[in-house]
Amino acid sequence: MTMKRTLLNSAIGLGLAVGFSAAAHAETLTIATVNNGDMIRMQGLTEDFTAKNPDITLEWVTLEENVLRQKVTTDIATKGGQFDIMTIGTYEVPIWAKQGWLTSLNDLPAEWDKGDLLPAIAGGLSVEGELYAAPFYGESSMVMYRKDLMEKAGLTMPDAPTWAFIKEAAAAMTDKANEV
């Protein structure tokens, strides 16, 4: 039985994706991931995973982020099949899900509760209510600004500023006469 291509960004998801294969014979899964500290820690879970799944061998392909993004995007878009599991980011999830390149994770086993995910993270990994990736870690962004310069420019920072607003505010707060 062949494994469905499943794209996840989680060691938890890795275990769940493999569980979907129900392979009756030895199988090797090739996993493409970035070479950052978090993904190296994920690879450290291999021994535990293979102890629980002795018929499955994990083969890790670790690449620099830009190289990884290019290779996995090409592989998935051309249905190359080079990788069985890939770590991807929140940028790719909605694009790839809409292309039909991802498997929904909405029907996960009961022991994995997607309600445990922070709503903002779950939202970034979902399309139209369907969860398509499981996080291994999360990141956030924040905007820091000087209130006095914002007030001087006659602007008020909205609760959820857009990047267009940030650009407009930065231009309005820049002292053109003293630019470096």
C-alpha angles and dihedrals in degrees: 000000000000124000120244113241105257124182117205138157097209143080086219088053089048091061092045094048091052090048089060092061095067087195115191092198139044111293136184118213118200113212123195115204143158119258100241126126095261093053091046087055089050089055087054088068091065096095092052091046095049091046088058093040106036094170092060125077119194119216114192124208107191118192141167111272099253092044091048093050092050095046097045093044091052092044095051095040093051094038087237095158095213092133130040096192128022134187109229136169136241089265093065099039100077094039095048094041091055088051090055092244096124133067117231115246094201093108098056122149115277094251089068109067112195086195086076090071119098107256094238092051093045089049092054091052096046136078120198091345095311117119110222104173138027119222123241090185136349136225133197137197130219136184120226119194141159111259092206092058092045091052092045089054089052094243135128121209109238121223090247107026119193122225087248089058092047090053092048092048093047091052092047093049096046115106098227093190093059102038116141 
